[in-house]
């Protein structure tokens, strides 16, 4: 889409959002029946700044944008239609963009089946900002620079079929064209490159060659779930690709997305006045089952256990333990082509703690979601505050603090990307 068209679309959207007649869109001037068509949305300004200079990126701003969203929902007799359109003016990247975040139709087929087709946001699993069986697209850039957590979830152009039985339910999702994560490219956030053994930024921009569009490369995800007493169980399956370009094609000289098969399970329910969750998954790296290809991800086992409880009135504490266990580690050691000091650990342990304090009838929410790895000795601290002036105006602010013993570890590599951010949002 050329810049002139983008600018025109954004201007049209902003004018629509600020139109004096906006509040009356849901009213029916012809009769007293409620309209099946409704609109709502928001306008938001956001800014984020590094807490220190970054030698790899010559820009101290990590976030600077105005975002306008308009969502329309039409509830018909047979189907529900939903569209969510955003216009974004991004000062950091010096660009305007229009994003079709959702465009889908949902309808029943018989008494037990629902179908949803189009661009949609998909999610399942039990983790709190930790994902095992949820292999749908994620936007890691948004998550690390201070956009709303809603934007951590990316979009998929998919078909979702849900069948509801008496004891079990089945979700099936087919994504004809692979949808990758929005990963760190070096343009806004720097990262560690083991090939160069240093923290790098763009240019050159990290780029991954996506799989060709074909029936064989379509993503397939499935969840079978149900209740046993008060406990919810689920079994998951996935066939597709790793969400980030962690494989390297030495013949063509570019990064690629390695094929991935996954099989997992979860359990969640009440325990001692709180809620527990258990989840596990096996990642089968289909192109490197022996683990001796240094340019293809190893297979992995992942495990998560968590617990959340309201410890006092309006004060909730949640904690999780998470494990990533690389398979065929001996073969990986034998074939590792880079500095042995930067080779990933066979087992990466991580602990998370979320503290949430709700005050002033939930108008003020003080929270901290912190990540710490005792094996890598690195951390990601996320203290935030949310203040709601009224039903329409809301302020969010926080700090993202990264650090660690080693500059090549998962969170340690982002130390120079530590930032403070704030967002002011007007909803209608």
Secondary structure, DSSP 8 states (H G I E B T S, - for coil): --HHHHHHHHHHHHHHHT-GGGGGTT--SS-SS--SEEEEEEEEEEEEEESS-BTTBS-SEEEEEEEEEEEEEEE-SSEEEEEEEEEEEETTTTEEEEEEEEEEEEEEETTTEEEEEEEE-----S-SS--SS--S-BBHHHHHHT--GGGGB--EEEEEEEEE-SSEEEEEEEESS----B---SSSS-EEETTTTEEE-SSS---EE----SGGG-EEEEEEEEEETTEEEEEEEEEEE-SS--EEETTTTEEE--EEEEEEEEEEEEETTEEEEEEEEEEEETT-TTS--TTS---EEEEEEEEEEEEETTEEEEEEEEEEEESSHHHHHHH--S-GGGS--SEEEEEEEEEEEEETTTTEEEEEEEEEETTTTEEEEEEEEEEESSSSEEEEEEEEEEEES-TTSTTGGGGGG-EEEEEEEEE-
